[in-house]
Amino acid sequence: MNTLCRSAHRVAAGLIMLTLGLSGAVIAQPLTGSGSNLPVPPNLGVPPSEPPALALLDPNNLSFAFTGEWGPPATAPVLSAWSGTFVAFGPIPSSNLNPPGFTDYRNFAGLGATYLPSGTYFVISDVDGGSFTSETLTLMAWDTSNNPVTQPWLAVPQWVWGGAGVGDPNAMPGWSFSGGVYTFTGATVDPGYNPNVALALLSLVDLSRFTVERPSNFCNFGLRAPVPEAGSLALLAAGTAAALCRRRR
C-alpha cells in the first residue's frame, strides 16, 4: 500500500472514531412527564437542518395528501438517510391557509433509509394563546416493525426561534407524555399572549409512521432533516479516498 493510501486509511479511521466519539458524547434527554411550560431551549436559532419541499397530491383538495422531498433539486443537500421523498395523508399541518385536522405520515420508503431516521427535527410552532383558542398538537408514532412506540421518542427541545417569546419561559407551551402519545398545548400560555415561537425537538427512534392531530390551524408542525456539516463531508471524502485505494490495489 503506498503512502497516500495509508494516509487515506488513517484519516478515514480517525474521522470515524471521532464521529463515533462525538455521537456517543451527545446524549439527548428524552422528553417525559408533563408540565405547564417546556424548558427554554439552550440554542437560539434554527438548527443546522433543512425543511422538505412540500407539494399537494391534489391541488384542489387541501385535506387529501401531500408529498415531501429532501435533497437537490428540491432543497439543499441533506444527510443521505433523509434524501428522497415521503408521503403524508391529510392536510399540511402548518399555516392558517391549510385546514386543521389529522395528518398521517405513513410512507417513508422513498427516503434513503426507507424510514424516518432518528435524529429528525420535529418542529412545533405558535402553540400559544394568541388566537384565544385551545391550540394543541398531538403526536403518535410507530417503529420500523410497525409497533406503536410507547417509550419517549422525542428529546427535550434544543433550539428555539421566532417571535417575542424566544427567551420567555412563560411563552413555552405545556406538554404531556403518556403511553407514547405527546400532547403540546397552548392552554398554559396566557390567553391573548402571542409569542409565536418555534421549538425543535429531536426524534430518538427510527419511525415507519407517525401522526399529527391539529384541531386549530393557528399552530404549526413541520419536519427538518440534518444537513451535512464539515465533519460529515470530510468523513465522506476520506472514505472515498480509501475506497479508491482499495480498488487500485
Number of C-alpha atoms within 10 A of each C-alpha: 10 8 8 12 18 13 15 20 20 14 19 21 16 14 19 18 12 14 15 11 11 11 10 9 9 8 9 16 14 17 21 18 11 15 14 18 18 20 17 21 20 11 13 15 16 17 19 13 19 20 19 24 14 16 14 20 16 11 11 8 12 17 21 16 20 22 18 20 21 25 21 11 9 13 14 15 18 23 18 16 16 27 23 21 20 23 21 22 19 23 22 30 27 20 14 12 11 14 19 23 16 19 22 20 21 19 19 22 15 17 20 16 15 19 21 28 20 15 18 22 27 18 20 24 23 27 32 32 25 20 18 15 15 18 23 25 23 18 18 19 24 20 18 16 9 11 12 18 19 15 16 20 25 25 20 19 25 21 21 26 20 16 14 13 19 22 17 12 15 20 28 31 28 22 23 17 21 13 11 18 18 23 19 25 23 29 19 20 22 15 15 12 17 20 24 20 22 24 29 27 25 24 21 20 20 20 26 22 21 19 19 23 19 24 18 20 19 26 28 22 20 16 17 22 26 19 19 17 12 9 13 15 12 15 19 16 15 22 19 15 19 22 14 13 17 12 8 9 8
